Amino acid sequence: MHIMALTQPCPRGWLNELDQSSRGYTQAEFWKSLARTCERGLLDAVFIADIMGIYDSYKGSWQPAVQHGVQAPHDDATLVAATMAAVTDKLCFGVTWNTSLQSPYNTARTFTSLDHLTNGRIGWNIVTGYVKNVEDNGMGQLLSHDERYAQADEFMDVVYKLWEHSWEDDAVVRDRVRRMHADPSKVHEIHHKGKYYSVKGPHMCEPSRQRTPVLLQAGGSPRGLAFGGKHAEALFTINPTPEKAAESVRKARQAAVAAGRDPSDVKVLAGVCLIVGRTTAEADEKYRAAREAISLDAAFTLFGGWTGVDLSAYDPDDLIETIKSDGMQAVIKNFTYVDPGRAWRVRDFGEWLKGGTLAPDIVGSVKEVADELERWMRVAGVDGFMVQPYTTPGSHEDLVNLVIPELQARGLFRTEYEGDTFRERLTGADPRLPQRHPAKRLAIGSGRT
Ligand SMILES: Cc1cc2nc3c(=O)[nH]c(=O)nc-3n(C[C@H](O)[C@H](O)[C@H](O)COP(=O)(O)O)c2cc1C
């Protein structure tokens, strides 16, 4: 079972008095302490979410996001990863980075640097972005949904060429006699010319332990899934039930096969929130407190950020069928699936979102939560979980102190780390990408010039 724990460099769940993130996220010591906790729990990785603009659809303004602390203010995920990595040896990091708003050349450099500094413990959560106002801030242009993925496909070609083709493994010779630090004949330009990018190369960095970071992705649309099936080594899905997650797993594996890969080349992790107590009563009390800390305005702000739909135009008691919006249809479909017979109202969206995530809650004693995770593994066929927090570091501590020992006692989770790099941890194989991965068609020795 693979387990990653989600975090984000911003306030998350700050209305809950047990949460420390709103004061902590600007403090290096907060991140170091969280890293030590996650490494003590032998988690695969910490997953660091990131966005590059303030949500501003709700009430047509960024002010609700700032007022309610909805992923605003927000720091930079790569720097948090570097801070957490500095106090750990084995814990890995999935770092979110945006293909629509970054340059591939700089991306390759940033991730090679992170992979150097962590000795191969870096993964990249590839996102195409959805916050429109980045354009107002001179950060580039967001193309239409599907074209963003077409752009991202080309972006991946460029970074693959830089990571896998540009520097040969033995290019750096450090030969004082020949006065040669690196042998230029073993460092190659990439000459990429495409629709969106023109990059000559060579890559600025010598190869890192993994060369290409572990590739993570969470696209849910058909186009997003095709992208994930081609590139990702682990995909995240959010589904309300394990039965529904089983469909996502099937689609993810099909997408991998369609891209010429093995179905097991893509691990699928299900997003879940765990609310666990030493007893059922303690868990129920924690859950009650967490639900009380939900602000409807905050949830609507988040919803607006994700979909562009401003729910302030509706009464919280309006039935959701009355809302007319193309952007909303997919979300409504997914939402009503939980209980198709029920009359869903606008306020139900807010309560479901909990101000943070659509991932389902698993609430109970240690035994009950472990039973439920086992059921998800069995029914959905997922490879593990992306655990999302209600509070930080409380949710992470509960995972590590309560849930992990129970999973270990059941023989479901590792009792020591094996392999040093993220890719070894995830696949049990080599630190470098497997030959079947499309990036390898662009690698040194692949015949491309
Ligand atoms: C667990 C999880 C974490 C995500 N983290 C981020 C993130 O940090 N930043 C971001 O821009 N998008 C993030 N997303 C959004 C996805 O990258 C993607 O845009 C979204 O799932 C919609 O995909 P689609 O456009 O293919 O339907 C996340 C999604 C999931 C399920």
The ligand as an ORCA input file, in Angstrom:
! r2SCAN-3c Opt
* xyz 0 1
  C      -5.500     15.121     -5.143
  C      -5.486     16.248     -6.132
  C      -4.582     17.291     -5.975
  C      -4.536     18.351     -6.877
  N      -3.639     19.346     -6.675
  C      -3.614     20.400     -7.517
  C      -2.727     21.479     -7.273
  O      -1.993     21.490     -6.301
  N      -2.726     22.515     -8.148
  C      -3.524     22.555     -9.258
  O      -3.442     23.504    -10.014
  N      -4.401     21.541     -9.500
  C      -4.456     20.477     -8.650
  N      -5.369     19.479     -8.861
  C      -6.253     19.577    -10.038
  C      -5.822     18.652    -11.161
  O      -4.496     18.866    -11.563
  C      -6.729     18.828    -12.367
  O      -6.633     20.124    -12.888
  C      -8.145     18.585    -11.964
  O      -8.224     17.307    -11.347
  C      -9.086     18.641    -13.146
  O      -8.637     17.761    -14.125
  P      -9.290     17.815    -15.537
  O      -9.191     19.201    -15.992
  O      -8.511     16.837    -16.388
  O     -10.698     17.360    -15.273
  C      -5.428     18.398     -7.974
  C      -6.373     17.366     -8.126
  C      -6.405     16.311     -7.219
  C      -7.435     15.238     -7.440
*
